[in-house]
């Protein structure tokens, strides 16, 4: 498990750690108290992944195209 703050993780970092947490929980080799802590961290990692995906989706949705379908810039997505 990483000591890095979840809020500082990239999508890829959070996803990799989430996969490790799920693997530990699935194996069932972790004591109950540690399982609870892992579950809580996993939930926070899942939330971080969802946030980063939403950010990416908003960036993609903001790309504007010209009449030929070529990217011409982005539109403001604040408030989405």
N, C-alpha and C positions, 0 to 999 in steps of 0.2 A: 504494500500500500504506500502510495506517495505521500510525502509530507507537504507537498505543494498545496496552496489554498485552491479549493475548487473554483472559486471565482476568477482565478488567474489562469486556469487551464484552457487550452485550445479544445476544439471539438475532438480531435484525434486523441489527445491526452486523456480527456474525460472518458471517452469511449473505451480506450484500452484499459483504464483502471476499472471501469464498470464491468467489463468482461472478466477481469481477474476476480473482482468481488463476487460476481455471479458464480464463477467456477468454484471459489472457496465455499460458498453457501451450498451449492449443489452437491459437493463431495461430502458435506455433513461432518467434516472432521474438526470443526471449530466449536469450542465450548459455547454454551447458550449466551452468556454475557457478550462475548466477542461477536457472536452471530448477530445480536441485536445492533451492536455498533456498526458492523459491516452492512447490515440492511439499511441503517440510517444513512451511512455514507453512500451506499448505492442509490438511494432515493435522491440524494443531493446531486450525485453525478448524473443521474437520468435527467434531472431538471436542467442542469448545465448543458447537457447535450441538446435538449429541446430548445433552450434559449439560443444556442449557437445556430441550430438549424433554422429557427425563425428569422434570425438576423440574415442568414444567407438567402432565404426565400424572399425576404423584403428587398435585398439588394438585386436579386434576379428580376423581381417584379418591377423594379424601378428602371430597368434598362429600357430606353425608348429606341424605336426603330424608324428608319426612314421608309419611304414608299417602296424601296427595293428590299427591305428586310435587313438592312445593315444597321448595326448599333450606332446611334448618334449621340448618346449621352445618357444621363439618368434624370429621373424626375424626383422631386422631394418626396420622401416617404415618412417624414416625421408625422406622428399622430396615427400611424397605421397600427 
